Amino acid sequence: MSISNISWEAQLDLNIINSSVQEALKTKKLFRYQFKDSSSFVNTLEKAICEYVGSEFALGVSSATNAIFLALKALGVNSSSKVLIPAFTFTAVPSSVIQCGAEPILVDITESYVIDLDDLRQKILSSKARFLLLSHMRGHLCDMDEVVKICKEHSIVLIEDAAHALGVTWNGKQAGTFGVAGVYSLQSYKIINAGEGGLLVTNDPNVFWKSVFMSGSYENNYKLHSSKSIEIAHQYKNLLPVFNVRMNNITAALAIPQIKNIELTIARINKTYNQLKQLLSKRKEIQFPEESLSIRPVRDSAQMRIKLEEIDREVLKSKLNDSNIPISYFGGQNNTNARLYQNWAFLKKTNHILPNTKANLSEVFDLRLPSHFQIRDINLIGKSFLQIFDEIAKGV
Ligand SMILES: Cc1ncc(COP(=O)(O)O)c(C=O)c1O
């Protein structure tokens, strides 16, 4: 086994998903509403996620981006709204705000890649926004007690983009359950790999039922979701636009066994992350973020700050890529990375006041750690990484 044999693509564990998918296929019913008694695979997945994160309601949809869009719409975000978001997130997040006709207000991030709460306080006052779409980028959580307190103090509606933070907890509470709605992604590079897919969770029956209708539950199909607070649902019948962003039963059949297995997966990937961190931290120039004791992380990717000259970081990135280590870099010139706000040219406003975001990302590398990795893979990666790093650091 050598570094060139390592496969970095997300893989499906067929042993885990096979019987669930076969069972779904045998029913010959791909569309969730072909089951007339709330027993569809999508319903089962929704129940499983409610149990796992401790939420009252869940809705399966076609992507996390669409789940965010529905949550924002259900909460009344429209063309006169401003929505605060951290300036470091995936491009689809500001896009979902734009899709509602609203204006995203970008908030600075800290050295730990999370929203800067001082800048949040300032921007709440200066923008008069009423919504915070808190994106837990790469699964990093800010001080959740503090952010909830700020939102309460200023009557800000909190929506969590936990697309990449399923299973991450703050003092034992699941990311995605602190605000009025939370969202998870089932896209292949996330902890649950169903190819594509999203889940919206909430304890608010109005948000849930409005989202159900808007997701594409036409006529009486809403009755197949749940009987909880159904009297609220009746009121919304035919009142809301229908965007058809439903989840199908095969997606759910792929995700159900993975949710059941998620704690084992988390334990395994956290072990591989810790091994990589231990190996690379042997060089003082390679710095991993400090871990808060309040957080139980899910590290299916590694972010590291590398203290080299900028030109050397560019060389490091390309040499690592040439050696089958597909690492990304958030700094440098003409960087087209979709997670950098400078590249969100679709935003009307360009003069964002963000004194720290660019600088805080300028030395940072980003490496995906697929869940099939074993310690021996990490050892090979660590060895090659350090060899290449040492050559560059020593100017060889
Ligand atoms: C932080 C974050 N939010 C939202 C998304 C969008 O998720 P989806 O692809 O399911 O729409 C992603 C996807 O990478 C993400 O990383």
The ligand as a Gaussian input file, in Angstrom:
#p B3LYP/6-31G(d) Opt

LIG

0 1
 C      -21.888000      24.452000       5.643000
 C      -22.713000      23.962000       4.499000
 N      -23.962000      24.433000       4.342000
 C      -24.753000      24.017000       3.329000
 C      -24.307000      23.108000       2.417000
 C      -25.225000      22.677000       1.308000
 O      -25.636000      21.328000       1.466000
 P      -26.393000      20.603000       0.262000
 O      -25.355000      20.189000      -0.735000
 O      -27.061000      19.406000       0.887000
 O      -27.351000      21.559000      -0.292000
 C      -23.025000      22.579000       2.541000
 C      -22.535000      21.619000       1.547000
 O      -21.386000      21.368000       1.359000
 C      -22.203000      23.018000       3.609000
 O      -20.960000      22.571000       3.764000

